[in-house]
Every structure is written in C-alpha cells, then in structure tokens.
Amino acid sequence: MGVAFALTATFMVVEFAGGLFAQSLALIADAGHMLTDSAALALAWAATRIAARPADQRRSFGYQRLRVLAAFVNGCALLFIVAWIGFEALQRLVTPVPVKANAMLWIGSIGLTVNLLVFALLRRGDEHDMNIAAASLHVLGDLLGSVAAIIAAVVILWTGWLPVDPLLSLLVCILIVRSALALVRRSAHILMEGSPDWLDVSEMRNTLVEHVPAIRDVHHVHAWLVGPQQTLLTMHAVVSPDANQSAVLKETHLVLAERFGITHATIQVEMEGCSDESGASKPCS
C-alpha cells in the first residue's frame, strides 16, 4: 500500500501538469481523482498499521474500527470527486474547450500503466478488507479515467469531436458512483453498530434451542462488527432449572463458533425469565 501511494502521488503531479498543458478535462479530472487517491492510500496505509496495535486500557476492542472509519472517509471523498467531475463535464458539454489530443494520449497511456501496476499491488492484499477495497475502488476509478482519456484522445485525433472528452468523464462517474455508495453504506452501517448482514437472529435462536437442549429461549440479542470481519455478540439465554450452566455456556459458544463464526460472545444465563433494568423478573418475550 505504501508503494501504491508513492506511485500514485508521483504520477498525479505529472498528470495534472499534462492536463493543464493539453487543456483536457479528462486528464485534469483524473489528476484530481488521483489526488484523493493519494490521500486515500495514505489514510488506508496508516489505518492498517494503527489497527494492528493490540487493545489497551482506553480501547478495549483495539483499533480495528479505524479501518472502517478510513473506508467511510474514502468513500465520501470519492463521491465528492465524482460530483465535481460531473459538474465540470456538464459545463464542457455546453461550452466545448479545445484540447491537445497528442499530449492527452501519451499522458493517458502512462497513467493507465501506473494505475494497472497500483491496482495489481492492491489486489494482492486481503480482498475482504474494507479498507483495501476502498483504496482499490479509488484506483479503479483512476484506471477507468485513464482509459477514458485515451479513448477521447483517439476520437479527437480522428474526428475532432470535442464533446467526447466530457462525455467519457461522465461515463466514468456513473461506473464509479454505485460502488462508492455501496462502500459508504456498508462502512456507515458498521459505524452505527449495525448487525452483520449475514446474521439471521431468528435462525441463530432456533439453532441454539435445537442444538443446546437446556436452552428454552434466547432474547436480548445484540450483534455488531468491531472491524470489517470481527463480530461481537451479547444475548440472554433462559435455561431449565436443573441445567449445568457451565456446560450450557460451553455448548453455546461451540455452536456460535461452528455455525456462525462468532468467537466472541457474552452470554447471560437466566433460570426464571429475564430481569429488566429495575431488577424485577419478567417473562421472556
């Protein structure tokens, strides 16, 4: 990720200068996108390193949530850049600007090579890591931008049709925005302590009742993600009066780990209904 940041930041300066020289919106927009990509890669690199730190007294869950926060910030930045490119492209459709297609073609080709290399580097990482996915999405946007710049340059050289430059920029925006929105929604869901998408609480409740005979009911289930993959769960389990509580806890943890991949669960065992905050015993619902 550090190498990807260095390559992206270096070529960003080159592409921006080339875009000004060629007067190409596709190149300038891609350079602006690469600026956010450089920041995104730097943020993702820092977040990954900090997230590796062990838990301490102030942060008992560790620093995994920082990776999710970095993904959320990167997704929002990507949406902002897409909106800016779209606005500029609409302006150029109304008032076309002459571009230097030869310079645009050369710079776009170099940019495509750099972006392919950076994308290949990131693909070697964990494909399920939301932080790397966010950085990869930024770089994919750059890659598509370079392809759009090359196509626009070829069309302008052959036909002189200037609107192709902003039109292809709009196409790149449309291709990126859906993935960016999905990334923002997913990271925001985790930051809001939302339940994992794959966890069906009703199915989990039925599975526990079925595989742990002593359990009569499961309620007050709360599940959330600390990081992109680490799931935490708390719940109340009503058991029969003659149940061995230690055995029930052991069996419940085993079922949660084997069936649902949850290895960190806090379980409150109750013999006669559940107690509310005032301490009064109530029937379970």
Residue pairs with C-beta under 8 A, 6 or more apart in sequence:
1 41
1 44
1 45
1 48
1 121
1 122
1 125
1 132
1 135
2 45
3 121
4 41
4 118
4 121
4 122
4 135
4 139
5 38
5 41
5 42
5 45
7 114
7 117
7 118
8 34
8 37
8 38
8 41
8 114
8 118
8 139
8 142
9 34
9 38
11 34
11 110
11 111
11 114
12 31
12 34
12 35
12 37
12 38
14 107
14 110
15 27
15 30
15 31
15 34
15 107
15 111
16 27
16 28
16 31
16 32
16 35
18 24
18 27
18 31
18 103
18 104
18 106
18 107
19 25
19 26
19 27
19 28
19 29
19 30
19 31
19 107
20 28
21 100
21 103
22 99
22 100
22 101
22 103
22 104
22 107
23 97
23 98
23 99
23 100
24 99
24 100
24 103
24 104
24 149
24 152
24 153
24 165
25 88
25 89
25 92
25 97
25 99
25 165
25 166
25 169
26 104
26 108
26 145
26 148
26 149
26 152
26 165
26 166
26 168
26 169
27 104
27 107
27 108
27 111
27 149
29 84
29 85
29 88
29 89
29 145
29 169
30 108
30 111
30 142
30 145
30 146
30 148
30 149
32 81
32 84
32 85
33 81
33 85
33 138
33 141
33 142
33 145
34 142
36 77
36 78
36 80
36 81
36 138
37 135
37 138
37 139
37 141
37 142
39 77
40 74
40 77
40 78
40 134
40 135
40 138
41 135
41 138
41 139
43 70
43 73
43 74
44 67
44 70
44 71
44 74
44 131
44 132
44 134
44 135
46 70
47 66
47 67
47 69
47 70
47 131
48 67
48 129
48 131
48 132
50 63
50 66
51 62
51 63
51 64
51 66
51 67
51 131
51 227
52 63
53 62
53 63
54 62
55 61
55 62
61 226
61 232
62 226
64 226
64 227
64 228
64 230
65 190
65 191
65 226
65 227
67 129
67 130
67 131
67 227
67 228
68 130
68 131
68 187
68 190
68 191
68 225
68 227
68 228
69 187
69 191
70 131
70 134
71 130
71 131
71 133
71 134
71 183
71 186
71 187
71 228
72 184
72 187
72 188
72 191
74 134
74 135
74 137
74 138
74 183
75 134
75 137
75 180
75 181
75 183
75 184
75 187
76 184
78 134
78 137
78 138
78 141
78 176
78 180
78 183
79 177
79 180
79 181
79 184
81 141
82 141
82 173
82 176
82 177
82 180
85 169
85 170
85 172
85 173
86 169
86 170
86 173
88 166
88 169
89 166
89 167
89 169
89 170
89 173
90 166
90 170
91 166
92 163
92 165
92 166
93 163
93 166
93 167
96 162
96 163
97 162
98 162
99 152
99 153
99 156
99 162
99 165
101 152
101 153
101 154
101 156
101 157
102 153
102 157
104 149
104 152
104 153
104 156
105 149
105 150
105 153
105 154
105 157
107 149
108 146
108 147
108 149
108 150
108 153
109 146
109 150
111 142
111 145
111 146
111 149
112 143
112 146
112 147
112 150
115 139
115 142
115 143
115 146
116 143
118 139
118 142
119 136
119 139
119 140
119 143
122 132
122 135
122 136
122 139
123 136
125 132
126 132
127 133
128 228
128 229
129 228
130 183
130 186
130 187
130 190
130 228
131 228
133 183
134 183
134 187
137 176
137 179
137 180
137 183
140 176
140 179
141 172
141 176
144 172
144 175
144 176
145 169
145 172
148 168
148 169
148 171
148 172
149 168
151 164
151 168
152 164
152 165
152 168
155 161
155 164
156 162
156 164
156 165
189 197
190 224
190 225
190 228
193 224
194 224
194 225
195 201
195 223
195 224
196 223
196 224
196 225
196 231
199 223
199 231
199 260
201 221
201 223
204 218
204 221
204 256
204 259
204 260
205 218
205 221
207 255
207 259
207 260
208 215
208 218
208 237
208 252
208 255
208 256
209 215
209 216
209 217
209 218
211 251
211 255
211 259
212 248
212 251
212 252
212 255
214 239
214 240
214 243
214 244
214 247
214 248
214 251
215 237
215 238
215 239
215 248
215 252
216 238
216 239
216 240
217 237
217 238
217 284
218 235
218 236
218 237
218 238
219 235
219 236
219 238
219 274
219 284
219 285
220 234
220 235
220 236
220 268
220 274
221 233
221 234
221 235
222 233
222 234
222 235
223 231
223 232
223 233
223 234
223 262
224 231
224 232
225 231
225 232
226 232
230 264
231 261
231 262
231 264
232 262
232 264
232 265
232 266
233 256
233 262
233 264
233 265
233 266
234 265
234 266
234 267
234 268
235 265
235 266
235 267
235 268
236 267
236 268
236 270
236 274
236 284
237 248
237 252
237 267
237 268
237 269
237 270
238 270
238 271
238 272
238 273
238 274
238 284
239 245
239 248
239 269
239 270
239 271
241 271
241 272
243 271
245 269
248 269
249 267
249 269
252 265
252 267
253 265
253 267
256 262
256 263
256 265
257 263
270 284
272 281
273 281
273 282
273 283
273 284
274 281
274 282
274 284
275 281
275 282
276 282
